[in-house]
Amino acid sequence: MKDKRNETLAHILLTYSLDLQPGETIMLDIRGQDTLELAQEIIKQATQMGGVPFWYYNDPSLARPWLQGASEGQFQAFGQLHLKLMKQFDAWLCLHGPDNPFELADVEGKQLKLYQRLYVEPVQLQERVKNTKWCILNYPTNSMAQLAEMSREAYEDFYYHVCCLDYARMSKAMDRLVQLKEQTDKVRIASPGTDLTFSIKGIPAVKCDGKENIPDGEVFTAPVRDSINGHITFNIPALARGFIFNDIRFEFREGRVVDASCQAGTDKLNEILDTDEGARYVGEFALGVNPFITRPMKDALFDEKIAGSLHLAVGACDDETPNGNKSAIHWDLVQIQTKECGGGEIYFDGELIRKDGVFVDDRLEESFSAEALRGL
């Protein structure tokens, strides 16, 4: 059964997400042994479509000894090598399915900062994001099922159901929400542990409809950089640098995180926020609308799409939603506002837009229902 599902998923990735054309080059970044079956199907279909695939195996277990021991000069050379390579491709597809999401837990923070600055920033954020058609997909593994507290079989069924929905229909449904955001100046978020205000005036809103992430299902913009004031508590666990952060709380003053705390690991949290000056400012504000994702999976690629959720990303803004913030990081942190998670409200220019995770506009809510977005 998985063979057929991988065939469908590969088709969506190549024809819809990447729109691969004959003669175009595509880099396949393979992370984890479990992804090989899907990788084989993608290479097969890309070849049949006239594309020119290039693939390499890139697992965190291989990166760990490098990250632990590399000097600044070696990181710089590594980044320059990969930058030259990335410039050769029209499209980039990452299949992320490592065996152990905590593989980098014991890598020192200073090493990860060098990696972020000398590899991630120039190669991934500047070259790949800006100059290629790209998509990232997290593949179902035992470790992902464990993080989600599900059996492997149940997780796989959930995964393919979520990833193979009708993204073209979702895209059309997002138009109303895009329009609503682009007409808005002031945003207020109110929920347990949260009272936050900011402006999104003059910044575009963008649909995430399966073109760059699978699964997908969010509409994002960016706050005016210095406009955020108040506090917010993120009620969804966040996995970063091999550590799970719970109940992250930020206090903002004129756009900057002036106080950051969490249940455990506050020092690690602040280490991330001290990556550079822009890491304490916000580069993204988004609403999640995927009706097939209803609870946290401890996987940001899923959690930020949860129906009834919102998220902020500390760090760099997207080129499509420029607010002037630059950083080597972009870290999405999620709050669910459904009744089961404590509820909450979102106001646009003083008008209630969503309450307890449900849009006040019935037509908007119905357009994002599971019935409206049945899988392909």
LOLOKOL-60607 format. One record per residue (C-alpha): residue in one letter; y, x, z. Coordinates in steps of 0.05 Angstrom, whole numbers, plus 5000, padded with zeros to 4 digits. Example, Ala and Ser with C-alpha at 12.3 -4.5 7.8 and 13.67 -1.06 7.14 Angstrom:
% LOLOKOL-60607
a491052465156s497952735143
END
This chain:
% LOLOKOL-60607
m500050005000k504750575016d503850854946k506750224916r512350204968n514150924953e514250764879t519250204892l523450634939a523651214890h525950744835i531650474879l533851184898l533951454827t536550854788y541150504838s543151014891l543951624847d544351304778l540751914749q541952004675p537952394623g539553134626e542553104696t540253614748i537953364816m536553774879l531053484923d531853734995i525053605028r524853625104g518053505135q510853455109d510652695114t515952645059l511652985007e508352354980l515152044966a517752704939q512152724889e513752024865i521152194859i519752824819k515052424774q520151874761a526052344754t522152724700q520352084664m527751894664g529652544631g532652864693v531753594712p529153624784f529454224830w526154194898y525454614960y522354535029n527454565084d524654385153p528154485221s522154885245l523855395191a531255375205r530355495280p528856245280w534456355230l539455965271q537456325335g538157025307a543257035250s549757405256e556457135232g555857565169q548957285155f551256575164q556956705115a552257015063f547456425073g553055935061q555556284999l548556304970h547455564980l554455404955k552955744888l546455354885m549654684902k554754774846q549054754795f547154024810d549553344788a545652984843w542853144912l537552754949c535252915020l528552655046h529152765121g522652695159p521553285207d515853275257n520353425317p527553165322f528553635381e526754275344l533754555352a534554365426d534455085451v538955385398e545355635430g551755245418k555555845390q550155935336l550555205317k558055255312l557455835263y552355455222q556954845221r563055245200l559955725150y554555295119v555354545133e562854525121p563254895054v556554705025q555254005049l562053695067q566354035015e561754154955r556053664959v559853054985k565753154939n562453384875t555453084869k552152414869w548352434934c543852034981i540552175048l534151815069n530551865135y523051795124p518251455173t514551965216n510751935281s516752235317m521551705289a516651155309q516351455379l523951485385a524150755363e518650595413m514250285359s507350415330r507150815266e504550225226a509749745253y515250255242e513150375169d513049625155f520049565186y522450175148y520449955078h522949245092v529849525111c530350045057c528249614998l533049035007d537448764951y543249254954a546748964894r547248294929m549548634993s554949004954k557748354928a557748044998m561748635023d567748494979r570747975026l570148455086v573449015046q579248555029l579948345101k580249055126e585249275073q589948715094t589748925167d594449365207k592449315281v585249315307r583149165378i576049255405a574348925471s567548945505p564349185570g567149885583t571749835522d578949655508l581350035447t587049935398f588950285334s591850185264i588250205197k594450045157g594650345087i587750655089p582550395040a576150045061v569650265028k562849925018c556550295038d551749914995g545850374982k549350894940e549651464990n545051275048i538450905052p538150465092d545350235084g549849665105e556749815131v563949755110f568250335134t575450565136a579151055181p584250955236v591251225228r589851905261d594551875320s594351125332i588251055377n589450895450g584950635505h577650745521i570850595490t563750635515f558150705463n552050325487i547250625437p543851305449a546251865403l541752445382a545453095366r543553825368g536753655397f539453245456i539952495468f546652265496n547051605533d553151175549i558251635517r565251445540f571651685508e578751615533f583951655477r591251825479e595151825414g588751905374r585652475413v579652455459v582752695524d576652545568a569352505548s563352365591c556152105588q550151985633a547652695626g549853285584t557453205590d558153955580k554153915515l558353315493n564853695503e561954305469i561153875406l568153595413d570854305419t567954515352d575054525325e581654155334g579553565289a573153435328r576953055382y580152575331v576852005294g575352025220e571851345211f571650635237a566150185209l562549525219g554949475211v552148885172n544849015156p541148395181f534348745181i536549265233t537548905298r536249425353p537350175363m532350665334k535651305362d537051485289a544351445268l542651295196f539550645220d543550505282e550450515249k548049955202i545749485257a548248775246g553548615298s555149345311l561249785301h561850535301l567051085304a565951785278v569252365312g571152915264a572652945190c574952335151d571852155084d575752325021e575651585003t579051395068p583851965082n587351975149g588852725149n583552925199k579553555182s573553815220a566854155211i563453555244h562752815229w558952475285d557751725284l557451375351v555250645356q556750035398i552849385390q556748755408t551148235405k550147785466e543748165483c547748815488g553448535529g557648205476g564648385452e570348195407i574048505348y581148285330f584948425266d592448345275g591247915337e586247455302l579047425327i574547675270r567847775303k565247535371d558647765402g556648095336v557747465294f563447385243v567946795259d568246635184d561646265172r561546435098l562247175113e556747145166e552046765120s553047255062f550047805106s544147395130a536947625121e535847025075a541447235030l539047965024r531547905016g528248554992l527148714919
END
